[in-house]
Amino acid sequence: MISGTSAGFGRRLGALLYDGVLVVALLVAFTSCAVFLNHRRAIEPATAGSWVYVYRAGLIGVIAGYYLLHWTRSGQTLGMRAWHLRAVSDSGMPMTWRAAVLRCAWGALAWAPAALGVLWLYVDPDHLALHDRLSKTRMVHLQQ
């Protein structure tokens, strides 16, 4: 069981920015492969036809896969390790795949409108962001 205090907005944003750098690198690698398979032409409806939708789904899959694999294996992405954070279930145990998928989906919605769903943690009595509450998970700041 993992214990710690609920992570604040600054630490969450810092971890997201660190992870953003790595995710962009993964997306560049994925796009490079897709362009190579498309005979070195841009992936757009004019050159790839309906495959452009497969490419777009692949981009989402790379992003979601990065978070899901890390959350279910160790509870930490690279950015979360740097900021001493861990994503766990409500009980403090490692996340299940179901909880990780819910956290990923709700997290995208929570960050999208100017991070209002994440800033919710300052209003919530347990200091949980909206996607923490909806997915029954939490982001804890690990004591060093």
Phi and psi in degrees as a GROMACS rama.xvg file:
@    title "Ramachandran Plot"
@    xaxis  label "Phi"
@    yaxis  label "Psi"
@TYPE xy
-100.973  132.721  ILE-2
-123.052  157.325  SER-3
166.363  172.547  GLY-4
-85.0114  156.465  THR-5
-64.3239  133.583  SER-6
-73.4543  140.617  ALA-7
-83.8057  176.36  GLY-8
-63.7063  -42.6609  PHE-9
-60.3344  -45.247  GLY-10
-65.7992  -41.2565  ARG-11
-63.0079  -43.5136  ARG-12
-65.6458  -42.0259  LEU-13
-58.7451  -45.7323  GLY-14
-64.1779  -39.2223  ALA-15
-63.6196  -39.9959  LEU-16
-67.4841  -42.377  LEU-17
-58.9482  -48.998  TYR-18
-63.8498  -32.7376  ASP-19
-58.4681  -38.9172  GLY-20
-62.9568  -45.6568  VAL-21
-68.0769  -41.1011  LEU-22
-64.1071  -39.4314  VAL-23
-61.7844  -40.7739  VAL-24
-61.856  -41.7059  ALA-25
-64.4987  -38.9755  LEU-26
-67.5122  -36.3879  LEU-27
-63.7956  -43.323  VAL-28
-63.5783  -43.9293  ALA-29
-62.2071  -44.4846  PHE-30
-65.6724  -38.1022  THR-31
-59.9565  -43.0035  SER-32
-64.4114  -41.3178  CYS-33
-66.1592  -40.5072  ALA-34
-66.1319  -40.6288  VAL-35
-60.0207  -45.1037  PHE-36
-68.6254  -20.0856  LEU-37
-95.5166  28.2807  ASN-38
59.0207  40.339  HIS-39
60.7261  34.7  ARG-40
-117.641  154.979  ARG-41
-58.648  150.039  ALA-42
-89.0528  94.3586  ILE-43
-145.568  161.528  GLU-44
-54.2029  -32.8953  PRO-45
-69.4674  -31.0677  ALA-46
-106.064  -26.9073  THR-47
-111.011  -9.94775  ALA-48
63.7269  -137.489  GLY-49
-73.3567  -11.2387  SER-50
-63.9756  -17.9808  TRP-51
-61.1601  -31.5836  VAL-52
-72.3276  -35.2971  TYR-53
-65.5809  -41.4697  VAL-54
-60.7626  -46.5776  TYR-55
-63.4303  -40.7278  ARG-56
-63.9981  -35.6514  ALA-57
-64.2163  -38.7693  GLY-58
-60.5368  -45.8748  LEU-59
-64.2475  -39.2241  ILE-60
-63.0168  -37.9039  GLY-61
-65.0079  -45.5719  VAL-62
-63.9571  -51.1072  ILE-63
-63.832  -41.2999  ALA-64
-60.7268  -39.0404  GLY-65
-57.4788  -50.5116  TYR-66
-70.6942  -44.2304  TYR-67
-62.0406  -44.678  LEU-68
-63.0902  -43.8443  LEU-69
-68.609  -42.9865  HIS-70
-65.5177  -37.7316  TRP-71
-81.3869  -25.6338  THR-72
-83.368  -58.0752  ARG-73
-120.977  -12.2826  SER-74
82.634  1.69214  GLY-75
-136.844  134.913  GLN-76
-90.1337  177.433  THR-77
-60.6118  -43.5179  LEU-78
-64.6314  -36.8326  GLY-79
-68.667  -34.3683  MET-80
-63.6418  -43.1591  ARG-81
-63.6479  -33.9108  ALA-82
-99.7503  10.7105  TRP-83
57.2343  48.7274  HIS-84
-117.444  154.746  LEU-85
-146.119  137.108  ARG-86
-93.8788  126.051  ALA-87
-136.494  169.19  VAL-88
-73.4504  172.11  SER-89
-55.0045  -34.111  ASP-90
-84.4349  -1.62407  SER-91
90.0335  3.78229  GLY-92
-89.804  164.718  MET-93
-58.4576  150.638  PRO-94
-74.9376  145.463  MET-95
-84.0962  167.235  THR-96
-60.9589  -40.9568  TRP-97
-60.7406  -46.467  ARG-98
-64.2165  -38.8232  ALA-99
-66.5961  -40.2502  ALA-100
-64.9167  -44.5613  VAL-101
-61.9569  -42.6672  LEU-102
-62.8433  -40.3577  ARG-103
-64.7998  -46.3736  CYS-104
-66.5624  -49.1392  ALA-105
-67.2607  -33.034  TRP-106
-64.3791  -39.945  GLY-107
-60.778  -40.331  ALA-108
-72.2282  -34.1928  LEU-109
-70.3058  -36.3053  ALA-110
-81.6633  -27.1293  TRP-111
-58.6639  -54.7268  ALA-112
-84.5833  74.411  PRO-113
59.7946  31.8253  ALA-114
59.6753  26.3939  ALA-115
-63.349  -36.3547  LEU-116
-67.9156  -26.9608  GLY-117
-83.5139  -39.1624  VAL-118
-65.0015  -13.7038  LEU-119
-56.8524  -23.6775  TRP-120
-61.8821  -21.1974  LEU-121
-80.6076  -14.0717  TYR-122
-100.348  -30.6388  VAL-123
-67.5769  136.213  ASP-124
-63.8754  -28.295  PRO-125
-97.342  6.8761  ASP-126
58.6538  43.1843  HIS-127
-104.81  139.095  LEU-128
-72.8496  165.462  ALA-129
-59.0185  -42.2334  LEU-130
-72.3017  -25.6907  HIS-131
-63.2862  -49.2963  ASP-132
-63.6903  -46.3385  ARG-133
-70.0327  -30.4616  LEU-134
-96.3118  -0.415934  SER-135
57.658  42.2642  LYS-136
-127.939  177.791  THR-137
-152.267  155.304  ARG-138
-108.242  117.115  MET-139
-110.64  145.602  VAL-140
-90.8848  116.696  HIS-141
-75.4264  137.16  LEU-142
-76.2846  135.375  GLN-143
